[in-house]
Amino acid sequence: MKKALLMFGALAVCGIARAQSSVTLYGSTDVGVGYFNNAGAGAKVTTVNTMQPDRFGLYGVEDMGSGVKTVFRLESGFSTATGAMTTPGVIFNREAYVGLSDDSIGTVTLGRQTPFSFDWLGPLSSAYLTANWYMFHPGNIDELAATGVVQFQNSAKFVSQRWNGLSVGTMIGLGNTTNFGFGRNVSIGAEYESGPVKAALTYADEHNRTPQITTLGLSSFQGQPAATYSADRVENMGAGATYTVGAVTLHALFTLVKLQSDGQSAIYQTYDAGATYQATPADSLALGASTTRFSPARYTELSFGNVYALSKSTQLYADVVFETATGGAAAAIYTIGASSTRNQLGFLTGIHHGF
């Protein structure tokens, strides 16, 4: 009888502990077909991942009591079209962290994490608000999209709770070498959300980074081969906001990046704006535009899209995207490949399911 009572007590305690913990499996699958009139050698018909990046993840919370919780996230990006990981050999290539959260102060996490440019500026961009991956700015130099190279490795991050709509954050990623400055990355930011207004301001100081210069169609940059380009220092800053009035959400965003390597520096600067109209509870229309100056080149991009929700989890989409380049550059819609001319046009359609 005593053993039975002890076993019952242990099971009860185990049940209570489980009741205070939760683990959520979530993800997104998205695949469609795209036609691009010029991608290097000619027209290109390809599978596309337009509305949201394919990913799956685990998010866990354990309630420790008194408003304190343990949190963790393990998230991996992949391709629905091929089944391959977006970063070969890295299982949790998007995020991997564990930390503690306090209801009155904020959350501290440790691991592989995204900077505030992705967390807070990305959702204010035309790419995000028009649900069109190919509207991210050429090369993603301003790190609004998570591509496997924007994350900070070996990082510590703090995000405060909201006070009157305002949240602030700071983050540092370590290079894990005897040279403290090598590979060190710092990101800070502030986000405000109240009523119809949402706004954010971010800054990052990054060292020994590998921006995706090659996606701009360049063969070399600052004296280095574009395919292996590494910046000694990247200063990345930006600000943006959205305002919702009735069925319309207006958005505007500005980013500025300074790339420094081998004693040379270059400025990458983007203005981005647009509007989304919720025509019906199931149907939304979106228009977005951006212009990026990366001297001597300028890339100007326009997008119009329609998203129709079959359910809360499943949507159909159709988009058209156009880019033109000046200053001797070729158009280079993000991740499609540079055009052989200054113009590039794409038509996209597909299905997205979130779980």
KOLTIZA-93543 format. One record per residue: x, y, z of N, C-alpha, C, O in turn; residue in one letter. Coordinates in steps of 0.02 Angstrom, whole numbers, padded with zeros to 5 digits, always signed. Example, Ala and Ser with C-alpha at 12.3 -4.5 7.8 and 13.67 -1.06 7.14 Angstrom:
BEGIN
+00660-00284+00390+00615-00225+00390+00660-00165+00390+00712-00166+00423A/+00642-00112+00354+00684-00053+00357+00645+00002+00394+00670+00057+00402S/
//
This chain:
BEGIN
+00042-00060+00000+00000+00000+00000+00044+00063+00000+00030+00110-00036M/+00097+00063+00041+00141+00121+00045+00175+00134-00022+00180+00191-00044K/+00197+00079-00056+00229+00087-00122+00179+00114-00173+00196+00155-00215K/+00117+00091-00168+00065+00114-00214+00051+00187-00205+00043+00224-00253A/+00049+00209-00140+00037+00280-00126+00095+00323-00152+00084+00376-00180L/+00157+00300-00142+00215+00336-00167+00214+00342-00244+00229+00395-00271L/+00195+00286-00277+00192+00287-00350+00137+00335-00373+00147+00372-00422M/+00080+00335-00339+00025+00380-00357+00047+00453-00348+00031+00496-00390F/+00083+00467-00293+00108+00535-00281+00156+00557-00335+00153+00615-00357G/+00201+00513-00355+00249+00530-00407+00215+00545-00473+00233+00592-00508A/+00165+00504-00490+00127+00516-00551+00089+00581-00549+00083+00616-00599L/+00063+00598-00490+00026+00661-00482+00072+00721-00493+00054+00769-00527A/+00132+00717-00462+00180+00771-00470+00200+00778-00543+00206+00834-00569V/+00211+00721-00576+00229+00722-00647+00174+00754-00688+00187+00793-00734C/+00111+00737-00672+00055+00765-00708+00051+00839-00699+00036+00875-00747G/+00063+00865-00638+00062+00936-00624+00116+00972-00665+00104+01024-00695I/+00177+00942-00666+00233+00972-00702+00217+00977-00776+00232+01027-00808A/+00186+00924-00804+00168+00925-00874+00114+00977-00888+00114+01010-00940R/+00069+00985-00841+00015+01033-00850+00042+01104-00853+00011+01148-00882A/+00100+01116-00822+00130+01182-00821+00177+01194-00880+00206+01247-00886Q/+00186+01144-00923+00231+01149-00980+00192+01137-01044+00141+01103-01045S/+00218+01165-01099+00187+01152-01164+00240+01155-01218+00287+01195-01214S/+00233+01113-01269+00276+01113-01327+00231+01115-01388+00187+01073-01396V/+00243+01164-01432+00202+01173-01491+00243+01157-01554+00297+01185-01563T/+00216+01114-01596+00245+01100-01661+00210+01146-01711+00148+01147-01714L/+00248+01183-01751+00219+01229-01799+00259+01229-01863+00314+01201-01865Y/+00232+01259-01914+00270+01263-01976+00231+01295-02033+00175+01318-02024G/+00262+01295-02091+00234+01326-02150+00259+01289-02212+00319+01276-02218S/+00214+01272-02257+00233+01244-02321+00203+01287-02376+00145+01307-02372T/+00243+01301-02426+00223+01349-02478+00258+01330-02542+00319+01325-02545D/+00219+01319-02594+00250+01304-02659+00204+01327-02715+00143+01322-02710V/+00235+01351-02768+00197+01374-02826+00241+01372-02888+00294+01341-02889G/+00217+01405-02940+00252+01407-03004+00263+01480-03022+00218+01521-03016V/+00322+01495-03046+00338+01563-03067+00367+01565-03136+00404+01520-03156G/+00350+01618-03173+00380+01630-03239+00417+01696-03236+00388+01747-03216Y/+00481+01696-03255+00521+01756-03257+00548+01765-03328+00577+01719-03357F/+00539+01825-03355+00553+01835-03426+00628+01832-03442+00647+01819-03499N/+00671+01845-03391+00742+01844-03405+00779+01828-03340+00774+01865-03291N/+00816+01774-03340+00858+01756-03283+00925+01731-03310+00938+01671-03311A/+00965+01777-03333+01030+01759-03362+01026+01742-03435+01031+01785-03478G/+01016+01678-03448+01017+01654-03517+00951+01663-03553+00948+01657-03614A/+00897+01676-03517+00832+01682-03549+00775+01674-03499+00785+01682-03439G/+00716+01659-03525+00657+01651-03483+00665+01591-03437+00699+01542-03454A/+00633+01595-03378+00641+01542-03329+00573+01525-03299+00538+01568-03274K/+00555+01461-03301+00496+01435-03267+00521+01392-03210+00559+01345-03220V/+00499+01408-03149+00526+01374-03090+00475+01368-03035+00427+01406-03033T/+00486+01321-02990+00445+01319-02929+00466+01378-02886+00524+01398-02885T/+00418+01405-02850+00431+01464-02808+00403+01453-02738+00358+01412-02727V/+00432+01490-02691+00410+01490-02621+00397+01564-02606+00443+01600-02587N/+00335+01586-02613+00320+01656-02619+00293+01688-02555+00317+01740-02534T/+00243+01657-02525+00207+01691-02472+00244+01689-02405+00249+01741-02372M/+00269+01631-02385+00308+01624-02324+00362+01572-02334+00351+01524-02371Q/+00419+01579-02302+00471+01528-02307+00448+01462-02277+00414+01460-02226P/+00465+01407-02310+00450+01341-02283+00491+01329-02220+00551+01342-02218D/+00458+01306-02168+00493+01294-02105+00451+01249-02060+00391+01243-02069R/+00484+01218-02012+00449+01185-01957+00488+01199-01893+00549+01209-01895F/+00453+01198-01837+00488+01213-01776+00452+01188-01715+00395+01166-01717G/+00488+01190-01659+00461+01173-01594+00470+01233-01548+00525+01260-01543L/+00416+01253-01515+00421+01308-01467+00394+01283-01401+00338+01258-01397Y/+00434+01290-01348+00415+01263-01283+00416+01316-01228+00456+01362-01229G/+00371+01307-01181+00366+01351-01122+00356+01308-01060+00313+01263-01060V/+00394+01320-01008+00383+01288-00943+00372+01343-00891+00415+01386-00881E/+00315+01341-00858+00298+01391-00808+00332+01373-00742+00318+01321-00712D/+00378+01416-00720+00415+01404-00659+00381+01434-00598+00403+01423-00541M/+00327+01473-00610+00293+01506-00555+00316+01577-00545+00371+01595-00566G/+00275+01618-00513+00291+01689-00498+00306+01729-00561+00346+01776-00558S/+00275+01711-00617+00284+01748-00679+00347+01731-00718+00362+01763-00769G/+00385+01681-00695+00447+01661-00729+00435+01598-00770+00404+01551-00747V/+00461+01597-00832+00453+01540-00877+00518+01524-00911+00559+01568-00924K/+00528+01459-00925+00582+01438-00969+00553+01433-01039+00499+01407-01049T/+00590+01459-01089+00567+01456-01158+00622+01427-01202+00681+01434-01187V/+00601+01394-01256+00650+01372-01306+00617+01371-01374+00556+01366-01381F/+00659+01375-01426+00636+01369-01495+00688+01334-01537+00748+01349-01532R/+00667+01286-01577+00709+01252-01626+00673+01256-01693+00619+01228-01700L/+00702+01292-01742+00666+01304-01805+00711+01291-01865+00768+01314-01867E/+00686+01254-01912+00724+01234-01972+00689+01256-02035+00628+01248-02041S/+00727+01284-02082+00701+01302-02147+00715+01247-02198+00768+01215-02195G/+00669+01237-02244+00677+01185-02295+00639+01206-02358+00607+01258-02358F/+00642+01166-02409+00606+01178-02471+00553+01125-02481+00569+01065-02484S/+00490+01145-02485+00437+01097-02499+00447+01065-02568+00432+01006-02578T/+00472+01104-02615+00480+01079-02684+00532+01024-02689+00525+00979-02730A/+00584+01026-02647+00638+00976-02652+00648+00936-02588+00677+00882-02591T/+00624+00961-02531+00634+00927-02468+00701+00943-02436+00716+00918-02381G/+00743+00983-02469+00810+00997-02445+00809+01052-02392+00764+01095-02392A/+00858+01051-02345+00866+01104-02297+00892+01167-02331+00931+01161-02379M/+00872+01225-02308+00895+01287-02340+00969+01300-02326+01003+01332-02366T/+00994+01276-02270+01066+01280-02255+01092+01209-02246+01083+01180-02192T/+01125+01181-02296+01148+01111-02291+01191+01099-02230+01236+01138-02215P/+01176+01045-02194+01215+01025-02137+01197+01060-02072+01225+01044-02020G/+01152+01108-02074+01130+01144-02014+01056+01128-02003+01013+01153-02040V/+01041+01086-01954+00972+01063-01944+00926+01121-01926+00877+01134-01960I/+00942+01156-01872+00900+01212-01850+00932+01276-01875+00961+01315-01837F/+00925+01286-01941+00961+01340-01975+00929+01408-01966+00962+01459-01976N/+00865+01411-01946+00833+01477-01937+00843+01503-01866+00867+01559-01857R/+00826+01463-01816+00838+01483-01747+00846+01422-01702+00819+01369-01715E/+00885+01431-01650+00894+01379-01598+00915+01415-01534+00971+01439-01529A/+00869+01419-01486+00886+01455-01425+00847+01427-01365+00797+01392-01373Y/+00872+01445-01305+00838+01428-01242+00850+01488-01195+00901+01521-01199V/+00801+01500-01151+00809+01557-01106+00756+01561-01054+00717+01514-01044G/+00754+01618-01020+00706+01630-00966+00667+01694-00981+00693+01742-01009L/+00603+01692-00961+00559+01749-00972+00526+01769-00906+00506+01726-00867S/+00522+01834-00893+00489+01860-00834+00432+01906-00857+00444+01952-00897D/+00372+01894-00832+00314+01932-00855+00320+02007-00845+00288+02045-00882D/+00358+02029-00796+00363+02100-00782+00425+02133-00811+00428+02195-00813S/+00474+02093-00834+00537+02123-00859+00546+02109-00933+00549+02156-00973I/+00552+02046-00952+00564+02028-01021+00593+01959-01027+00587+01918-00982G/+00626+01946-01084+00650+01879-01100+00724+01881-01119+00744+01923-01159T/+00764+01836-01090+00834+01828-01108+00842+01759-01139+00821+01709-01110V/+00872+01756-01199+00882+01693-01234+00954+01686-01258+00987+01737-01270T/+00977+01624-01265+01045+01609-01287+01043+01559-01344+01006+01510-01340L/+01084+01571-01397+01087+01523-01451+01097+01556-01519+01130+01608-01524G/+01069+01526-01571+01071+01553-01639+01005+01591-01650+00951+01562-01648R/+01011+01658-01663+00951+01699-01663+00953+01752-01717+01006+01770-01743Q/+00895+01778-01735+00890+01829-01786+00897+01899-01756+00876+01910-01699T/+00927+01946-01794+00935+02015-01770+00868+02052-01775+00819+02027-01803P/+00866+02113-01746+00804+02151-01744+00784+02178-01813+00726+02194-01823F/+00830+02182-01860+00811+02200-01928+00761+02150-01955+00713+02169-01989S/+00772+02086-01942+00725+02034-01963+00663+02033-01919+00607+02029-01944F/+00672+02037-01854+00617+02031-01807+00566+02087-01813+00506+02075-01814D/+00591+02150-01819+00547+02208-01812+00540+02250-01876+00487+02280-01887W/+00592+02252-01918+00585+02290-01981+00555+02248-02037+00515+02273-02076L/+00574+02184-02040+00548+02140-02092+00472+02142-02098+00447+02148-02154G/+00435+02137-02042+00361+02139-02046+00332+02205-02070+00272+02210-02080P/+00374+02257-02078+00350+02322-02102+00367+02333-02175+00354+02387-02202L/+00395+02282-02208+00418+02288-02277+00364+02268-02327+00315+02235-02309S/+00373+02289-02389+00327+02269-02443+00328+02194-02453+00276+02164-02466S/+00386+02163-02447+00391+02090-02456+00345+02054-02408+00309+02008-02427A/+00345+02075-02345+00304+02043-02293+00231+02060-02302+00188+02016-02300Y/+00216+02123-02313+00146+02146-02314+00111+02132-02380+00050+02133-02382L/+00148+02120-02433+00117+02098-02496+00122+02022-02504+00102+01995-02555T/+00150+01988-02453+00158+01915-02453+00196+01892-02515+00176+01844-02549A/+00251+01926-02530+00290+01911-02590+00365+01911-02573+00395+01964-02567N/+00393+01852-02565+00464+01843-02548+00509+01881-02596+00561+01907-02576W/+00490+01885-02660+00533+01913-02711+00534+01990-02710+00567+02022-02750Y/+00497+02020-02662+00500+02092-02652+00552+02111-02599+00562+02170-02586M/+00585+02062-02567+00640+02081-02523+00693+02116-02565+00703+02099-02624F/+00726+02164-02536+00770+02208-02574+00829+02169-02603+00852+02121-02573H/+00854+02190-02661+00906+02153-02696+00963+02132-02651+00995+02173-02619P/+00976+02067-02650+01031+02040-02610+01016+02032-02536+01055+02000-02500G/+00960+02060-02512+00943+02057-02441+01000+02084-02398+01013+02058-02343N/+01034+02134-02421+01091+02163-02386+01069+02193-02319+01108+02194-02271I/+01007+02217-02316+00982+02247-02254+00951+02196-02206+00922+02214-02155D/+00956+02132-02223+00940+02076-02177+00868+02077-02152+00855+02066-02093E/+00821+02090-02198+00750+02087-02179+00722+02017-02185+00670+02002-02156L/+00755+01975-02224+00734+01905-02233+00784+01859-02199+00844+01872-02200A/+00759+01804-02170+00804+01755-02139+00826+01706-02193+00787+01666-02217A/+00890+01708-02210+00916+01668-02265+00968+01617-02244+00994+01580-02286T/+00985+01614-02180+01037+01569-02157+01102+01605-02144+01147+01577-02112G/+01110+01668-02170+01172+01705-02157+01159+01767-02114+01207+01800-02094V/+01096+01784-02101+01083+01844-02061+01083+01830-01986+01091+01876-01946V/+01075+01768-01966+01071+01752-01895+01137+01765-01859+01191+01760-01889Q/+01132+01781-01795+01191+01788-01753+01203+01721-01718+01160+01695-01683F/+01263+01694-01728+01282+01633-01693+01305+01649-01622+01326+01705-01607Q/+01299+01599-01578+01326+01605-01509+01303+01671-01477+01344+01708-01449N/+01239+01685-01480+01215+01751-01461+01175+01750-01396+01147+01700-01375S/+01174+01809-01364+01131+01822-01306+01086+01880-01324+01108+01930-01351A/+01021+01873-01308+00972+01922-01330+00923+01938-01274+00901+01894-01238K/+00908+02002-01266+00857+02024-01218+00804+02065-01253+00820+02112-01290F/+00741+02047-01242+00684+02085-01267+00639+02101-01208+00617+02055-01172V/+00625+02165-01197+00584+02185-01140+00511+02169-01151+00489+02160-01207S/+00473+02167-01096+00401+02167-01101+00378+02234-01128+00416+02282-01128Q/+00316+02238-01150+00290+02302-01176+00268+02347-01119+00233+02326-01073R/+00290+02410-01123+00269+02461-01075+00235+02516-01116+00268+02552-01154W/+00169+02522-01107+00130+02571-01146+00143+02564-01221+00149+02613-01258N/+00146+02501-01243+00155+02487-01314+00226+02482-01338+00238+02462-01395G/+00275+02500-01296+00345+02502-01316+00385+02443-01289+00380+02425-01230L/+00424+02411-01334+00469+02358-01315+00538+02375-01342+00544+02400-01398S/+00591+02361-01303+00659+02374-01325+00699+02309-01320+00681+02263-01284V/+00754+02306-01359+00794+02246-01358+00867+02258-01373+00884+02309-01403G/+00909+02212-01352+00980+02215-01367+01006+02144-01375+00979+02097-01347T/+01058+02136-01415+01082+02069-01432+01155+02073-01451+01178+02121-01482M/+01193+02021-01431+01263+02016-01450+01278+01944-01472+01259+01896-01439I/+01314+01938-01528+01336+01873-01552+01412+01871-01549+01445+01918-01569G/+01439+01817-01524+01511+01810-01514+01543+01769-01569+01514+01721-01595L/+01605+01788-01587+01641+01751-01637+01673+01687-01611+01695+01644-01650G/+01677+01682-01543+01707+01622-01512+01779+01610-01534+01799+01553-01546N/+01818+01665-01538+01889+01659-01553+01928+01699-01500+01898+01735-01459T/+01994+01693-01502+02035+01731-01454+02035+01806-01470+02053+01847-01427T/+02014+01823-01531+02006+01893-01550+01933+01912-01538+01889+01893-01577N/+01919+01949-01484+01850+01965-01465+01812+02003-01519+01751+01996-01524F/+01848+02043-01558+01815+02083-01609+01796+02044-01671+01750+02063-01707G/+01832+01988-01685+01819+01950-01746+01753+01913-01740+01743+01874-01694F/+01707+01925-01787+01643+01892-01788+01593+01917-01736+01540+01888-01727G/+01611+01972-01702+01565+01999-01652+01510+02040-01685+01524+02082-01728R/+01448+02028-01666+01390+02063-01695+01346+02089-01639+01331+02053-01591N/+01324+02151-01645+01281+02183-01595+01220+02211-01630+01225+02241-01683V/+01161+02201-01600+01099+02227-01628+01058+02257-01572+01052+02228-01518S/+01028+02316-01585+00983+02347-01537+00921+02371-01575+00923+02381-01636I/+00867+02380-01539+00807+02404-01572+00751+02422-01524+00755+02408-01464G/+00701+02454-01552+00641+02472-01514+00580+02463-01559+00583+02478-01618A/+00526+02437-01531+00464+02426-01569+00406+02454-01529+00402+02445-01468E/+00361+02489-01563+00302+02518-01532+00239+02495-01568+00236+02496-01629Y/+00190+02474-01530+00127+02452-01559+00070+02473-01514+00066+02454-01456E/+00024+02512-01542-00034+02535-01505-00088+02555-01554-00077+02597-01597S/-00147+02525-01547-00202+02541-01591-00184+02528-01664-00161+02474-01681G/-00194+02579-01708-00182+02568-01779-00109+02577-01799-00092+02567-01857P/-00065+02595-01751+00004+02611-01768+00052+02556-01745+00046+02529-01690V/+00099+02540-01789+00154+02496-01771+00217+02526-01801+00218+02544-01860K/+00271+02532-01761+00332+02563-01785+00393+02530-01754+00388+02500-01700A/+00450+02535-01788+00512+02505-01762+00572+02543-01785+00571+02576-01838A/+00625+02540-01745+00690+02572-01759+00744+02523-01738+00742+02498-01682L/+00792+02508-01783+00844+02459-01766+00913+02481-01791+00918+02522-01836T/+00965+02454-01759+01034+02466-01779+01074+02403-01763+01065+02372-01711Y/+01120+02386-01809+01165+02329-01797+01236+02347-01819+01246+02380-01869A/+01285+02325-01779+01356+02333-01795+01384+02262-01799+01390+02228-01748D/+01402+02242-01859+01421+02172-01871+01491+02167-01901+01512+02211-01938E/+01526+02114-01884+01595+02105-01907+01603+02037-01941+01576+01986-01919H/+01643+02038-01996+01661+01977-02032+01598+01940-02054+01590+01880-02041N/+01555+01977-02089+01492+01950-02115+01498+01934-02189+01543+01959-02223R/+01452+01892-02214+01453+01871-02284+01387+01888-02319+01347+01844-02332T/+01375+01953-02333+01314+01972-02370+01312+01937-02438+01363+01918-02466P/+01251+01928-02464+01241+01891-02526+01251+01935-02587+01205+01945-02627Q/+01311+01962-02595+01328+02006-02650+01319+01972-02717+01300+02003-02766I/+01333+01907-02719+01331+01871-02782+01261+01870-02814+01256+01864-02875T/+01208+01877-02773+01140+01875-02801+01124+01938-02841+01073+01940-02876T/+01167+01989-02837+01157+02050-02876+01188+02043-02946+01185+02090-02987L/+01217+01986-02960+01247+01975-03025+01317+02002-03031+01345+02004-03086G/+01348+02023-02975+01416+02049-02975+01466+01991-02974+01454+01940-02942L/+01522+02000-03009+01575+01949-03008+01626+01964-02954+01659+01919-02928S/+01632+02029-02936+01679+02049-02883+01652+02111-02848+01610+02147-02876S/+01676+02123-02787+01653+02181-02749+01706+02198-02698+01729+02154-02661F/+01727+02261-02696+01778+02286-02650+01841+02243-02652+01871+02227-02600Q/+01860+02224-02713+01922+02187-02723+01918+02113-02706+01970+02078-02706G/+01859+02088-02693+01851+02016-02677+01804+01983-02727+01761+02017-02755Q/+01810+01917-02739+01761+01882-02779+01692+01886-02744+01688+01875-02684P/+01640+01901-02782+01573+01910-02752+01550+01847-02717+01517+01851-02665A/+01566+01789-02744+01542+01726-02716+01569+01712-02647+01537+01676-02608A/+01627+01741-02630+01657+01729-02564+01668+01794-02526+01708+01796-02479T/+01632+01846-02545+01642+01911-02514+01628+01910-02439+01577+01882-02417Y/+01673+01939-02400+01664+01946-02328+01679+02019-02309+01732+02045-02324S/+01630+02050-02275+01639+02120-02253+01674+02122-02186+01657+02084-02141A/+01723+02166-02180+01756+02175-02115+01706+02202-02064+01706+02182-02006D/+01663+02249-02088+01613+02278-02044+01551+02296-02084+01555+02321-02140R/+01493+02284-02054+01428+02302-02083+01390+02342-02031+01377+02317-01976V/+01371+02404-02048+01326+02443-02005+01258+02445-02039+01251+02470-02095E/+01208+02417-02006+01142+02408-02035+01090+02443-01991+01083+02426-01932N/+01055+02492-02019+01006+02530-01979+00943+02541-02020+00944+02539-02081M/+00887+02552-01985+00825+02564-02021+00768+02584-01975+00773+02577-01914G/+00715+02609-02006+00655+02629-01969+00595+02619-02015+00600+02627-02076A/+00538+02601-01985+00478+02591-02025+00416+02594-01983+00419+02594-01921G/+00359+02596-02017+00295+02599-01981+00239+02576-02026+00244+02577-02087A/+00184+02554-01994+00122+02540-02029+00066+02577-01993+00069+02591-01933T/+00014+02594-02032-00045+02627-02003-00106+02597-02036-00113+02596-02097Y/-00152+02573-01995-00213+02541-02020-00272+02586-02009-00284+02610-01953T/-00310+02598-02063-00371+02637-02059-00425+02599-02097-00421+02592-02158V/-00474+02574-02061-00525+02533-02092-00496+02469-02120-00462+02432-02085G/-00508+02457-02185-00484+02396-02218-00416+02405-02251-00392+02360-02284A/-00385+02464-02242-00322+02479-02276-00265+02486-02226-00272+02519-02175V/-00209+02452-02241-00148+02460-02202-00095+02492-02246-00076+02464-02298T/-00070+02550-02225-00017+02585-02261+00050+02570-02227+00053+02563-02166L/+00103+02565-02265+00168+02552-02235+00223+02591-02270+00219+02606-02329H/+00276+02607-02231+00335+02641-02258+00396+02618-02219+00392+02605-02159A/+00452+02613-02254+00513+02585-02223+00574+02617-02255+00575+02630-02315L/+00626+02628-02214+00690+02653-02239+00746+02612-02208+00745+02600-02147F/+00793+02589-02248+00852+02554-02222+00915+02583-02253+00915+02606-02310T/+00969+02580-02214+01034+02603-02238+01088+02556-02211+01091+02543-02150L/+01129+02531-02256+01182+02485-02238+01249+02512-02264+01254+02533-02321V/+01299+02511-02221+01367+02530-02241+01411+02468-02239+01420+02438-02187K/+01439+02449-02297+01482+02391-02303+01555+02414-02308+01572+02456-02349L/+01598+02386-02265+01668+02406-02264+01713+02344-02269+01704+02295-02233Q/+01762+02349-02314+01809+02294-02322+01871+02319-02359+01865+02357-02407S/+01929+02298-02336+01993+02314-02369+02000+02390-02378+02025+02412-02430D/+01979+02429-02328+01986+02501-02332+01936+02535-02377+01941+02596-02387G/+01888+02499-02405+01837+02528-02448+01770+02526-02412+01759+02485-02368Q/+01725+02571-02433+01658+02571-02404+01606+02585-02458+01621+02618-02508S/+01545+02560-02448+01491+02570-02496+01426+02576-02457+01418+02545-02404A/+01379+02616-02483+01315+02626-02451+01260+02591-02491+01255+02598-02552I/+01219+02554-02455+01160+02520-02483+01099+02551-02448+01091+02542-02388Y/+01056+02586-02486+01003+02626-02456+00937+02612-02491+00934+02613-02553Q/+00884+02599-02453+00820+02580-02482+00762+02619-02452+00758+02629-02391T/+00716+02641-02496+00651+02668-02476+00598+02618-02499+00601+02594-02556Y/+00550+02604-02456+00501+02550-02469+00433+02574-02443+00428+02601-02388D/+00379+02565-02483+00313+02587-02461+00259+02548-02499+00273+02516-02550A/+00198+02550-02473+00143+02517-02506+00080+02517-02465+00075+02550-02414G/+00031+02478-02488-00034+02474-02454-00065+02406-02465-00056+02374-02517A/-00102+02383-02415-00139+02321-02418-00212+02336-02405-00229+02372-02358T/-00256+02308-02447-00328+02319-02441-00363+02252-02428-00359+02206-02469Y/-00397+02247-02371-00434+02186-02353-00504+02193-02385-00550+02218-02354Q/-00510+02169-02447-00572+02177-02485-00631+02140-02453-00686+02166-02449A/-00618+02079-02430-00667+02038-02394-00629+02003-02338-00568+02004-02337T/-00664+01971-02291-00628+01933-02239-00580+01881-02267-00532+01862-02234P/-00594+01857-02328-00552+01804-02357-00504+01830-02410-00457+01794-02428A/-00514+01890-02436-00477+01913-02495-00441+01978-02481-00471+02026-02457D/-00376+01981-02496-00337+02042-02487-00297+02058-02549-00272+02013-02584S/-00291+02123-02563-00252+02148-02619-00196+02191-02592-00205+02227-02543L/-00136+02187-02623-00079+02224-02596-00037+02253-02653-00027+02222-02705A/-00012+02313-02641+00032+02348-02687+00094+02370-02649+00089+02400-02596L/+00153+02356-02676+00214+02376-02643+00266+02402-02693+00266+02382-02751G/+00310+02446-02669+00362+02473-02711+00424+02487-02669+00418+02504-02610A/+00482+02481-02699+00544+02498-02664+00596+02521-02715+00594+02502-02774S/+00641+02563-02692+00697+02584-02734+00761+02581-02691+00763+02609-02637T/+00811+02547-02717+00873+02534-02682+00931+02565-02720+00941+02552-02779T/+00970+02606-02685+01029+02637-02714+01091+02602-02687+01104+02601-02627R/+01130+02572-02732+01192+02539-02715+01243+02561-02766+01257+02526-02815F/+01271+02620-02755+01309+02658-02804+01359+02614-02842+01397+02576-02813S/+01359+02621-02909+01321+02669-02950+01252+02644-02971+01217+02677-03009P/+01231+02587-02947+01169+02556-02970+01109+02579-02929+01115+02599-02871A/+01050+02577-02962+00987+02586-02927+00939+02532-02951+00932+02520-03011R/+00905+02500-02903+00857+02448-02918+00788+02472-02894+00780+02488-02836Y/+00740+02474-02939+00672+02494-02922+00625+02436-02936+00626+02406-02990T/+00583+02420-02887+00542+02360-02891+00469+02376-02874+00456+02415-02828E/+00423+02345-02911+00351+02352-02900+00320+02283-02895+00341+02236-02929L/+00268+02277-02853+00233+02214-02846+00159+02225-02834+00140+02271-02798S/+00118+02183-02865+00046+02183-02851+00026+02111-02839+00044+02067-02878F/-00011+02099-02785-00029+02030-02768-00099+02023-02739-00128+02071-02714G/-00124+01962-02743-00189+01945-02716-00182+01880-02676-00154+01831-02700N/-00208+01881-02614-00208+01821-02572-00280+01805-02554-00317+01848-02530V/-00300+01743-02568-00368+01721-02552-00364+01663-02502-00334+01611-02516Y/-00396+01672-02445-00394+01621-02392-00449+01570-02401-00508+01586-02400A/-00429+01507-02410-00477+01453-02413-00499+01434-02342-00555+01410-02332L/-00456+01447-02294-00470+01434-02223-00421+01476-02183-00383+01515-02212S/-00421+01469-02117-00373+01506-02076-00301+01483-02089-00253+01520-02078K/-00294+01422-02113-00227+01393-02122-00203+01390-02194-00143+01384-02205S/-00248+01394-02243-00230+01383-02312-00250+01442-02356-00306+01466-02353T/-00202+01465-02397-00214+01522-02440-00189+01507-02511-00139+01472-02521Q/-00223+01535-02560-00200+01537-02629-00175+01607-02644-00202+01656-02617L/-00123+01613-02685-00096+01679-02700-00077+01685-02774-00063+01636-02807Y/-00077+01747-02797-00053+01764-02864-00019+01832-02861-00046+01878-02830A/+00039+01838-02891+00078+01900-02888+00111+01915-02955+00126+01870-02994D/+00122+01979-02966+00165+02001-03021+00217+02046-02991+00201+02088-02949V/+00280+02039-03013+00335+02079-02986+00378+02102-03044+00393+02064-03090V/+00398+02166-03041+00438+02195-03094+00496+02235-03063+00486+02271-03014F/+00555+02227-03092+00613+02265-03069+00650+02295-03128+00659+02264-03180E/+00672+02357-03118+00714+02389-03168+00776+02417-03134+00773+02441-03078T/+00832+02415-03168+00896+02437-03140+00927+02491-03184+00920+02489-03245A/+00962+02537-03153+00999+02589-03190+01071+02591-03164+01089+02553-03119T/+01111+02635-03193+01181+02641-03172+01224+02584-03196+01276+02568-03166G/+01204+02554-03252+01244+02500-03281+01233+02431-03250+01267+02384-03267G/+01184+02426-03203+01172+02363-03170+01118+02323-03206+01078+02350-03244A/+01119+02258-03194+01066+02214-03219+01013+02206-03165+01029+02205-03106A/+00950+02200-03186+00896+02187-03138+00910+02119-03105+00935+02073-03136A/+00893+02115-03040+00908+02054-03003+00854+02043-02949+00866+02057-02890A/+00796+02019-02969+00744+02002-02921+00772+01951-02872+00805+01903-02892I/+00759+01962-02808+00793+01924-02756+00786+01848-02764+00731+01822-02770Y/+00843+01814-02765+00853+01741-02770+00835+01711-02838+00841+01650-02846T/+00815+01751-02887+00797+01724-02953+00858+01718-02999+00860+01674-03041I/+00906+01763-02990+00963+01766-03035+00959+01829-03076+00905+01849-03097G/+01016+01859-03088+01017+01923-03124+00995+01916-03196+01008+01865-03229A/+00960+01967-03220+00939+01970-03290+00999+01988-03334+01049+02013-03310S/+00992+01975-03398+01044+01996-03445+01030+02067-03470+01068+02094-03510S/+00974+02097-03446+00957+02165-03464+00942+02204-03400+00949+02177-03345T/+00922+02266-03406+00907+02307-03348+00836+02296-03321+00818+02326-03270R/+00796+02254-03354+00727+02241-03332+00716+02168-03318+00748+02124-03348N/+00669+02154-03272+00651+02085-03256+00578+02084-03233+00557+02127-03193Q/+00540+02036-03258+00469+02031-03244+00452+01960-03224+00474+01912-03256L/+00411+01953-03171+00392+01886-03149+00318+01881-03132+00287+01928-03109G/+00290+01821-03145+00221+01805-03128+00223+01744-03083+00256+01694-03099F/+00187+01746-03026+00192+01693-02976+00122+01672-02953+00078+01715-02945L/+00113+01609-02942+00050+01585-02913+00064+01521-02874+00107+01482-02893T/+00027+01510-02820+00039+01450-02780-00007+01444-02722-00058+01478-02717G/+00011+01399-02676-00030+01384-02617+00015+01383-02555+00072+01360-02558I/-00012+01409-02500+00023+01410-02437-00020+01378-02383-00081+01389-02380H/+00012+01339-02340-00024+01309-02283+00019+01316-02221+00077+01297-02220H/-00010+01344-02169+00024+01350-02105-00006+01303-02054-00067+01291-02054G/+00036+01278-02010+00011+01232-01958+00046+01245-01892+00032+01211-01843F/
//
